[in-house]
Amino acid sequence: MTGPSSMPRHRTPLARPVTGPWLFGGPRRAPAPPGARPAAVLFDRDGTLVRDVPYNGDPARVEPMPGAREAVDAVRARGVPVGVVSNQSGVARGLLTRHQVEAVRLRVEQLLGPFDVWAVCPHGPDDGCGCRKPAPGLVAAACARLGVPVEATVVIGDIGADVASARAAGARGVLVPTPVTLPEEIEAAGVTARDLLTAVRLVLDPEPGIVPWAGPAAAAAGAVPYGAEGARAACRTRETGEGAGGPGPSGGGTR
């Protein structure tokens, strides 16, 4: 048996344990009837519902995206639960606290109304969690909290990681491009809408007159506000680090 003096003075620090996502709120309404589609609509936060301010912990800097309130209200009016799924790597980077994330959440709800659930990933790109988009964990956790089937859920976001997380979870994704959305993300999205309200209409009332954007030919025809020049601007934004989505479809920058 060895005594205390035989123990090493220095130990290798243990890796930070990776926990699941932070969940805020709970269902404010009954789930949609069985078989209803969509059973829930989950929105990305930064760049989709509100302007993307890198590592924002200040509620005063929260600014809704155009049409965000109308879009979310349209979903609520159908009795469909609404939620938010958001990467917040600023927590892992030491730039945000849980209190700041919560303060921004409350400000978003002041401006856009209450959401039935929030699922937030506080991890960094190298933490190996299962919730950081494009992984499916945020979508799966939000659906579990709402008590809705993930396969009947829609995720709406502005970068490829949002759509990829929906696809990985078994949900449907809709991309709403902004100037930081990469051309390859648009190509891979499958369903793309020119703005939030159009995205919601595609989800709630698919009509022949509302055509999702399907590629460069549609962009040339003006189906979305970002043609070739917009795509080139998006690449420049990502490369210089000005866009909060970060480099690559995983959104590995500031989110």
C-alpha positions in Angstrom: 0.0 0.0 0.0 1.4 3.3 -0.9 1.3 6.4 1.2 0.4 10.0 0.2 4.0 10.8 -0.4 4.1 8.4 -3.4 1.3 10.2 -5.2 2.3 12.4 -8.1 2.3 16.1 -7.3 0.9 17.1 -10.7 -2.0 15.4 -12.5 -3.1 15.8 -16.0 -6.2 17.9 -16.0 -9.3 16.0 -16.9 -11.1 17.0 -20.1 -14.1 19.2 -19.6 -17.2 17.0 -19.4 -19.6 17.5 -22.3 -23.2 17.7 -21.2 -26.3 18.0 -23.2 -27.9 21.3 -24.5 -29.4 23.9 -22.2 -33.2 23.8 -22.4 -35.3 26.8 -21.5 -39.1 27.0 -21.2 -41.5 24.2 -21.7 -44.6 23.6 -23.9 -47.0 26.5 -23.6 -49.6 24.8 -25.7 -50.8 21.3 -26.4 -48.9 19.4 -29.1 -50.4 19.5 -32.6 -52.9 16.7 -33.2 -51.3 13.3 -34.2 -50.5 13.3 -37.9 -50.5 17.1 -38.2 -47.8 18.6 -40.3 -45.8 20.4 -39.1 -46.0 19.2 -35.5 -43.6 22.0 -34.6 -41.4 24.7 -36.2 -38.0 25.3 -34.8 -36.1 28.5 -35.7 -32.4 29.3 -35.6 -31.7 32.4 -33.6 -28.9 34.5 -35.0 -29.3 35.5 -38.6 -32.7 34.0 -38.8 -34.9 35.5 -36.0 -32.6 38.3 -35.0 -29.6 40.1 -36.5 -26.4 38.2 -36.1 -24.3 40.0 -33.5 -21.2 37.9 -32.8 -21.2 36.5 -29.2 -24.0 38.8 -28.2 -24.8 38.8 -24.5 -26.4 42.3 -24.5 -30.2 42.3 -24.7 -30.0 45.9 -26.0 -28.4 44.7 -29.2 -31.1 42.3 -30.1 -32.8 43.4 -33.4 -35.4 41.3 -35.1 -34.9 40.2 -38.7 -37.4 41.6 -41.2 -40.7 39.8 -41.0 -39.7 37.7 -38.0 -42.6 38.6 -35.8 -45.1 38.1 -38.5 -43.6 34.7 -39.5 -43.6 33.3 -35.9 -47.1 34.7 -35.2 -48.3 32.9 -38.4 -47.1 29.6 -37.0 -48.6 30.3 -33.5 -51.9 31.2 -35.1 -52.2 27.6 -36.4 -51.7 26.2 -32.9 -48.3 24.8 -33.9 -45.6 24.9 -31.2 -42.6 27.1 -32.0 -39.1 26.8 -30.6 -35.5 28.0 -31.0 -32.4 25.9 -31.6 -29.2 27.9 -31.3 -25.4 27.3 -31.2 -23.8 29.6 -28.6 -20.1 28.7 -28.7 -19.3 32.0 -26.9 -20.1 30.2 -23.7 -17.3 27.6 -24.3 -15.0 30.4 -25.4 -15.5 32.2 -22.1 -17.2 35.1 -23.8 -20.8 34.5 -22.6 -22.4 33.3 -19.4 -25.6 31.4 -19.0 -27.1 34.5 -17.5 -26.3 36.5 -20.6 -27.7 33.8 -22.9 -30.9 33.9 -20.8 -31.1 37.7 -20.8 -30.9 37.7 -24.6 -33.5 34.9 -24.8 -35.9 37.0 -22.7 -35.3 40.0 -24.9 -36.0 38.0 -28.0 -39.3 36.9 -26.5 -40.2 40.5 -25.6 -39.8 41.4 -29.3 -41.1 38.3 -31.0 -43.5 36.7 -28.4 -43.1 33.6 -26.3 -41.5 30.4 -27.7 -42.5 27.0 -26.4 -38.9 25.7 -26.1 -35.4 26.9 -26.4 -32.5 24.4 -27.0 -29.1 26.0 -26.8 -25.7 24.4 -27.3 -23.1 26.0 -25.1 -20.2 24.0 -26.5 -17.4 24.8 -28.9 -16.5 23.2 -32.2 -13.9 20.9 -30.6 -15.9 19.8 -27.6 -17.3 16.7 -29.3 -20.9 17.2 -28.2 -23.9 15.8 -30.0 -25.9 19.0 -29.9 -23.9 21.6 -31.7 -25.4 22.1 -35.2 -25.0 20.4 -37.7 -25.3 17.5 -35.2 -28.9 16.5 -34.5 -28.9 17.0 -30.7 -30.6 20.4 -30.5 -33.4 19.4 -32.8 -34.0 16.0 -31.0 -33.9 17.7 -27.5 -36.4 20.4 -28.5 -38.8 17.8 -30.0 -38.5 15.6 -26.9 -39.3 18.6 -24.7 -42.3 19.5 -26.9 -43.5 15.9 -27.1 -43.7 16.0 -30.9 -42.3 13.6 -33.5 -39.0 14.8 -35.0 -40.0 13.5 -38.5 -43.0 15.9 -38.5 -40.9 18.9 -37.4 -39.5 21.7 -39.5 -36.2 23.6 -38.8 -35.8 27.1 -40.4 -32.3 28.7 -40.5 -29.9 30.8 -42.5 -26.8 28.5 -42.9 -26.1 25.0 -44.0 -25.6 23.8 -40.4 -29.2 24.5 -39.6 -30.5 22.4 -42.5 -27.9 19.7 -41.9 -29.0 19.4 -38.2 -32.6 19.0 -39.3 -31.6 16.3 -41.9 -29.4 14.5 -39.3 -32.3 14.4 -36.8 -34.9 13.3 -39.4 -36.7 16.6 -39.6 -37.3 18.8 -42.6 -35.1 21.9 -43.1 -35.8 25.2 -44.9 -33.0 27.6 -45.6 -33.5 31.4 -45.7 -30.3 32.7 -47.2 -28.6 35.9 -46.1 -25.4 37.5 -47.4 -23.3 35.1 -45.3 -24.9 31.9 -46.7 -22.5 30.1 -48.9 -23.5 29.1 -52.4 -22.8 25.4 -51.7 -25.1 25.6 -48.6 -27.9 27.0 -50.9 -27.3 24.2 -53.4 -27.4 21.5 -50.7 -30.4 22.9 -48.8 -33.1 21.3 -50.9 -35.8 23.9 -49.9 -34.9 27.6 -49.8 -37.1 30.6 -49.3 -36.5 34.2 -50.0 -37.5 35.4 -46.5 -38.9 34.1 -43.2 -42.5 34.7 -44.0 -42.2 32.8 -47.3 -40.5 30.0 -45.5 -43.4 29.8 -43.0 -45.9 29.8 -45.8 -44.1 27.0 -47.5 -44.3 25.0 -44.3 -47.9 25.8 -43.5 -49.6 26.3 -46.9 -47.6 24.8 -49.8 -49.1 26.5 -52.8 -48.3 26.3 -56.5 -47.5 30.1 -56.4 -44.9 29.7 -53.7 -42.0 28.0 -55.3 -38.9 27.2 -53.2 -35.6 28.3 -54.7 -33.9 25.3 -56.2 -30.6 26.5 -57.7 -28.7 29.0 -59.8 -31.4 29.1 -62.5 -33.9 30.2 -60.0 -31.6 32.8 -58.6 -31.0 34.2 -62.0 -34.8 34.5 -62.4 -35.0 36.5 -59.2 -36.5 33.8 -56.9 -34.2 34.8 -54.1 -32.5 38.2 -53.4 -29.1 36.7 -53.7 -27.8 36.1 -57.3 -24.3 35.5 -58.4 -23.0 38.7 -56.9 -24.7 38.0 -53.6 -23.0 34.6 -53.6 -19.6 36.2 -54.2 -20.3 38.7 -51.4 -21.2 35.8 -49.1 -17.9 34.1 -49.8 -16.0 37.4 -49.2 -17.8 37.8 -45.9 -17.1 34.3 -44.7 -13.4 34.5 -45.7 -12.8 37.8 -43.9 -14.6 36.6 -40.7 -17.1 39.4 -40.8 -20.0 37.1 -41.0 -21.1 35.4 -37.7 -21.8 32.1 -39.4 -18.1 31.4 -39.7 -16.2 29.4 -42.3 -17.8 26.3 -43.8 -21.2 24.7 -43.7 -20.8 23.7 -40.1 -21.0 27.3 -38.9 -17.7 26.9 -37.0 -17.1 30.7 -36.6 -18.7 32.8 -34.0 -21.8 30.7 -33.4 
